[in-house]
Amino acid sequence: MRGDHVSPEKSDPSQDPFRQGTIHYSDDPRDAGWVRQNIPCQTACPAGTNVPAYIRAIAEGQHGQAYEINREANVLPGVLGRICSRPCESACRHGWAGNGDPVGICNLKRSAADMKDASHRITERLYAPTGKRVAVVGAGPAGVAAAYDLSLLGHDVTIFEREEKPGGMLRYGIPEFRLPRSMLEIELHNALRLGVQLRTGIAVGAGKGAMRVSTLLADFDAVLLATGCMAPVYLPLRGVPEGADLTQHCQDVEYGLGFLMDLHRGQNKRVGRRVAVVGAGFTALDCARVARRLGGQEVTIHLRTSEEYIPVTSEELFETKREGIRIKGLRTPVALRTDENGRLTGVEFVQNRLGGWRENGRRLAAPIEGSEFVEACDTLIIAIGQKTVNDFLDMRVEVDRSGNVRVAENGMTSVHGLFAAGDYVHGASTAIEAIGHARKIADKIDTWLVNRKRHRMVRMEPVAAPPREPAHDFIPRQHMPTIPLPERHQLTHEVECGYNRDLAGEEAKRCYLCDLRYQIDVNRCIYCRACIEVAPRNCIKLVCDVEVKPDGTHGPLQETKEWQKVAAIWIDNNECIRCGACFKVCPVHCISITRNHFVTVDG
Amino acid sequence: MNASASSAQGPRRYVIIGNGVAGNQAAELLRERDPDSRITILTNSRLLFYNRYLLPQLFKGHQSWHAFLANPPEYYVQRRIEVRRDCRVVSVDTRNKQVKLAHNEPIGYDALLVATGGRSHLPEDLADCRSLFHHFGTYEAAVTTRKALPDNGTVVMLGGDMIGLDLARTLLAVSCRVILVTHETTFWPHKLTAEERADALAALEKMGIELIDGDARGGVTSVEAGAPGLPARRVVFRQGGDLYGDVVMPFYGLTPLVEFMVGTGTDIERGLLVNTTLRTSDPSIYAAGDVCQIWSEQDHAYRFYYGYKNVRAMGAVAAINMTGGHEHFATTQEETLGRDGQGHIDSPFWACE
């Protein structure tokens, strides 16, 4: 256990495993707590991607290795490197107040995929065949990620997909100018090539000619539902019956996901000169950018709240505006305006004030009575979200209030052998959330099928010297190059160009490498304060107590300025930016550095 | 000062971010109404409060920055107003009531006034050309632009808001050539009907400004460095064609300077949202000037109010309310674009005391 390292009986440097250069594995909750608390990017990633490790590999020019590190957690790095919602960057220590901008983690992920050698060999750690058969319904990100993991674990997996091609939302819901299909094809192929059977064009449902879920349950040892969240949330409008499909009322109204799916199925879509998009997520932005490319001259996104509170990346927002799309906030659509022929002439809105907060952290808007106004438009695209549908099930499955299927701790629904993952469980989320959840469920299915268990340990590797230079703190965030605006009229021309090797190398240097743990051996420290003197921040503290919470994370340090109360001199890893100044100045070499990350082991 | 210490026993701490008309008006009234308080103005400028309305005068010949100062340094000493210059605010910790500076110094406050104004708006599609533009929003920027402009040189103005048109008058007076590429923001913040706009554009031509219809050319697509032997900048239009100038200046209106407030929990749309008492959604934070959108009962919307009279009035209202008053802001600014005796345009937004 790591705790032994600082205990008095291990104070002899010759006995210190880290000084001896040996790799150490720990199942001490404090070490797991340290990793969760101190590597914010990895903790924020729903798939648990080891971000510092792959960024370090990129800094060393090992793009193939970086790709493989990514692939351990997320089987589609080149795809996610283009379209991820980037929760890791929101958590990045470099973006904390006073530290500058977060590292371009997502752009680096893409660079790993783009710059790996042409002859790069994918590595997979395969388990022996189990003889168990698993059916996965849906070939979207959740279905593919689960199928991949289950196939690695030795199960025979068959995916049933309604559409003609796999990919789900990735293929049918995201425009090609954000996600080139060539990249999607390659990574889907790599994910499914370990014997996963892909049966496309097969609808699973209760309708005529459809494959029944009950049939799948009879034919397979386990069935995983990963059908996503594909039904539009309807917009309540004055004069329209509640829950009515607006596209049936006016031909100039579309639902965002349906609009994109039709387009990517090959339909010839058209929009009017003035396009209003209602919604605040990536789908709304995608619809607006597609509408612009389809000839929309005045494309406006209308928000209930304001730009600050919409769940998209600032880069996407910027590129959207750059393409001439306007964004107007604090308004809710309340009615359609049509002419005598039923064609759309405008949308009536009501002005909003910002209200309180939803449970999910999103901002509420409060309409202001009597503040209605009309914005003229020829096409309305409604992209206010999606919901799950359960009418394809030919059996009763417990659902929650939102209509999302309930799953137990073991990942199973209320039906024996029927599991569910991704957006079908949680409602509309992001690709990385769907992948992260699907991997967890795949693990549970494996446990249920063959009673195999795995658990996580912390691998601690000694590091001889600080690998990072202080000058790296001053490197600005490298911006993603994009194609010029005049070239953005095609739907298939990718907008972002990707980093070149120089940009990727510079951006990778910015990472603080939060997986590095600097520790002071209090038994050897002579309390000379040299480390405190050179610390660039208030990161080394004299403490009288350190609270360790039940989950192994640390509570606030209890600092003291009275020497008689000092119990330890402690590196506050919340403040530490891994500059290594303390390590270099220590006259008695009592500061050690280890590289920490989770590993999954059997048993 | 101990940034996080409560001021329960000490004087009340007022912090003003921004060193313009609103901020200085507020500081003056805060001192009058709370003589024992601590008042700190934070500004990223190296100069004390200067009169931005006089900046066009820089183009009439060299003038020392002293000539632009609205108040001498002694003014602040006498009123015990601390002006922290050349410091950039990066965030506000509303829970601990601290303003964080770029060098990590926290400044504690009991009441905060955000009066940072706005910066010249640059449309996102021109962001790649950012480094090739010349600016006018600050004394330092105006000096840089003046140095880049040769005698009788050519200035290309994009957009043409009233700040730019004010400068254009001076440039014409010193025999510069002014080319205006029109845009929907021409005459901003005036709101003109099509007829009024056509009439005003004709007046600009009469003043000697050369007009290019930006919409007819599909808008400006890029600004480039000029080739050797040609003026320093080239403006390229989306539907073909170009024009050259010694300097190219964007005048597309203002973008409120609120970046450091993002994530604080204080309501923002484009600017900081305030009620008519100029209080934000955080009871300890007020906003005044071009940075705030004020709720208008009449319009049922949050509105920006521009112009010297409005901004000064906002500074006063904020100060009164920060010291326990209950004053409401009401605009008295004239907003009609008029004509002078020569038929040239004349805007109330150009007027200052």
Contacts between the chains, C-beta under 8 A, distances in Angstrom:
chain1	res1	chain2	res2	distance
A	97	B	90	6.5
A	97	B	91	4.7
A	97	B	93	7.7
A	97	B	100	5.7
A	98	B	90	6.6
A	98	B	91	7.8
A	98	B	100	6.5
A	98	B	102	7.8
A	98	B	104	4.7
A	306	B	267	8.0
A	306	B	268	6.2
A	306	B	269	4.1
A	306	B	270	7.6
A	307	B	269	7.7
A	307	B	270	8.0
A	308	B	262	5.7
A	308	B	263	7.9
A	308	B	268	5.1
A	308	B	269	8.0
A	318	B	124	5.9
A	318	B	127	7.6
A	321	B	124	4.1
A	321	B	125	8.0
A	322	B	124	3.9
A	322	B	125	5.0
A	322	B	127	6.7
A	323	B	125	7.4
A	324	B	125	6.4
A	329	B	269	4.9
A	329	B	270	7.5
A	330	B	269	5.7
A	330	B	301	7.9
A	330	B	302	7.1
A	351	B	300	5.2
A	351	B	301	5.4
A	353	B	295	7.9
A	354	B	267	4.6
A	354	B	269	7.8
A	354	B	273	6.7
A	354	B	281	7.2
A	368	B	300	5.4
A	370	B	300	6.4
A	371	B	300	3.3
A	371	B	301	7.0
A	484	B	222	8.0
A	485	B	125	5.6
A	485	B	221	6.6
A	486	B	221	6.5
A	486	B	238	7.3
A	537	B	104	7.6
